[in-house]
Amino acid sequence: MEKELLLMMPGPVPIPERVRFAMSRQAINHRSADFGAAYADCVRVLKTCFATKNDLVVISGSGTAGMEAAIANVSRDKKIACLVNGKFGERLYKISQRYGKATEIKSEWGTPLNLEKLKEELENGAEVVTLIHNETSCAIKNPAEEIGRLCKKHDALFLMDGITSIGGDTVEVDKWGVDIAITGSQKCFAAPAGLAMVSVSPKAWERMTKNPPYYLDLAAYKKSASGTPMETPYTPAVPLFLALREACLIVEEEGLPARIARHQKMAKAVQAAAQAWGLTLFPKIDKLHNYSSTVTAIEYPAGVKDDEMRGIVKKMGIIIAGGQDHLKGKIFRIGNMGSVGPLEILATLAITQHALKKCGYAVKGDGVGAAAEVLG
Ligand SMILES: *Cc1c(COP(=O)(O)O)cnc(C)c1O
């Protein structure tokens, strides 16, 4: 068997032992009080992480299933304005094209979104707006609150992918006016991959399409979840629900504010290391946009080869991510989602620093030391 590697990529992330053990048990009936209690625990904690009183359902499927559910249930044949500044924004646009009349509001990957263009689209009748809150491919945090304000002003539905922010960063679904928010189990919640969690506002329920998809029909999930015991319409991925419940209990024990502060601190430490090394953070931010608190994207210095650098890091036991699509070879990304603490961050940075040197880059300063200063 391959040696266990430390996953310091932006999902999936290491799963705490308690969470792994929670799913190692005999099968249970999914129409039982036992399952219903697990589902209820998940929803209780998830609502605090989303900061919402809206309905919230859990779908068996990865984050993308949640993205498709959001769009397919409210956007059919409607005008959709898709904000895109990275890989996942593109994905929401592609899904939107399958269901409605989608317009892409495109910025270079990792650069600020074009809100002027969004205003134009809203004035021209866009009924739905899609946003990636934390664009994982470029490690940029987009201004969700501002975009929520614009949607409210024009009475458009606001669909937000919070897959790498919810549970690890500040998200205020109700305050920001997010009509459908989505997250996934394998990112900030540090649970296994395979569940999508979706909140739905009263305004979104009012505007549901008359011909929803079958498996991803949000109204069916709501109906099953509103009985006693709580259920899902079809057989769910029961072991994953049990694992997610345990992961949610860990979130509750740590306390959401402390969890968010920890994520922010870890990201700051990685940013400090990059700066000390003399490297450039990839995102180009402005007053409204910010660096991500859950993943950091760093530009490769000239001459350092992606495969070689990350290969050295992997050989020493840690997986960090490269760039996606046209950013392959241009950036590398270090994730800090889930249960990651100073130990994992400092090990990752020490090995990365070593790998950068091995690949011929003369680091300007001690990145590991700079990170340690942030952490302790
Ligand atoms: C990981 C991720 C997704 C979902 O991807 P899946 O592989 O379907 O779980 C969606 N959006 C963002 C921003 C992500 O980081």
Ligand as a Chemical Component Dictionary entry (heavy atoms), coordinates in Angstrom:
data_LIG
# 
_chem_comp.id                   LIG 
_chem_comp.type                 NON-POLYMER 
_chem_comp.pdbx_formal_charge   0 
_chem_comp.three_letter_code    LIG 
# 
loop_
_chem_comp_atom.comp_id 
_chem_comp_atom.atom_id 
_chem_comp_atom.alt_atom_id 
_chem_comp_atom.type_symbol 
_chem_comp_atom.charge 
_chem_comp_atom.model_Cartn_x 
_chem_comp_atom.model_Cartn_y 
_chem_comp_atom.model_Cartn_z 
_chem_comp_atom.pdbx_ordinal 
LIG C1 C1 C 0 -14.101 21.616 -4.701 1  
LIG C2 C2 C 0 -14.981 22.672 -5.214 2  
LIG C3 C3 C 0 -16.210 22.389 -5.830 3  
LIG C4 C4 C 0 -16.836 21.033 -5.940 4  
LIG O1 O1 O 0 -16.164 20.061 -6.514 5  
LIG P1 P1 P 0 -16.560 18.529 -6.332 6  
LIG O2 O2 O 0 -15.367 17.876 -6.873 7  
LIG O3 O3 O 0 -17.793 18.299 -7.126 8  
LIG O4 O4 O 0 -16.813 18.293 -4.865 9  
LIG C5 C5 C 0 -16.995 23.433 -6.240 10 
LIG N1 N1 N 0 -16.631 24.697 -6.061 11 
LIG C6 C6 C 0 -15.481 25.029 -5.462 12 
LIG C7 C7 C 0 -15.162 26.465 -5.271 13 
LIG C8 C8 C 0 -14.617 24.028 -5.023 14 
LIG O5 O5 O 0 -13.467 24.356 -4.423 15 
# 
loop_
_chem_comp_bond.comp_id 
_chem_comp_bond.atom_id_1 
_chem_comp_bond.atom_id_2 
_chem_comp_bond.value_order 
_chem_comp_bond.pdbx_ordinal 
LIG C1 C2 SING 1  
LIG C2 C3 SING 2  
LIG C2 C8 DOUB 3  
LIG C3 C4 SING 4  
LIG C3 C5 DOUB 5  
LIG C4 O1 SING 6  
LIG O1 P1 SING 7  
LIG P1 O2 DOUB 8  
LIG P1 O3 SING 9  
LIG P1 O4 SING 10 
LIG C5 N1 SING 11 
LIG N1 C6 DOUB 12 
LIG C6 C7 SING 13 
LIG C6 C8 SING 14 
LIG C8 O5 SING 15 
# 
